[in-house]
Amino acid sequence: MHALQLIILGRLPPPFCGLSRANTAMAKKDSGKSVLDLERYLNQPVKVKFTGGREVKGILKGHDAVANLVLDDVQEYLRDPEDPYKVSDETRTLGLVVARGTSVMLICPVDGTEEIANPFASA
């Protein structure tokens, strides 16, 4: 049997002998909790960067423990055709978007942040 099956059945395998049933119950209870505190950004504009380089801005309507996001009034920032790593100021409207958490790299609020020049970029 696997360790998870043994914990569910109430028997603890040798590596878990030091854990009490209360600790394993608490570990199960907290496993659905997210390390990100996105509740404070609900119904506020956020900027999201994805793997692959896409960037969007929208209103955060919902989220879950693995950072799946529901965004409304989404604007995607298009890339510069000459330099695919550079994002241009052009946008396109996407509307309501459900973003998979495994592709989310960065979530930041729009209010209270400003973009600065990269001091390490060579001119």
Steps between C-alpha positions, in 0.01 A plus 500: 500500500606858440553743788192704403280190505638407842431847638144489368450157659635631829825302499821699487799356309849514659605844362183652645514331843595828670185673377187493708157457348426863586806617301405293196142627521628858519732440202204370298288797608764760402587333167208677327620840621691721258829668585385804301268750665298602196181576696606861549524548121151372415307745278816704448714534185802268487772436246586136427804362319491147359761248395576561136506878548135604474383783724144601582324753720151447639270499801559202731161333553608172655785258576572168665785339696710420190472855356241424233364848434176647371559843346244737347544791257836355396739686273792304352818693430625411152865435425723706277512324158871576463598384851275220634643544853387862520140588585353795311238748620243355258225295661213281395185436699439144616208553741446223758799266542559188709876461540658169596712534812794295370564761230481802734845640584421838655193671646529862606247773576478782247433766763808602696759361259707668233739369241864603526787471255711185527839609639663180369385536138773615264403803296 
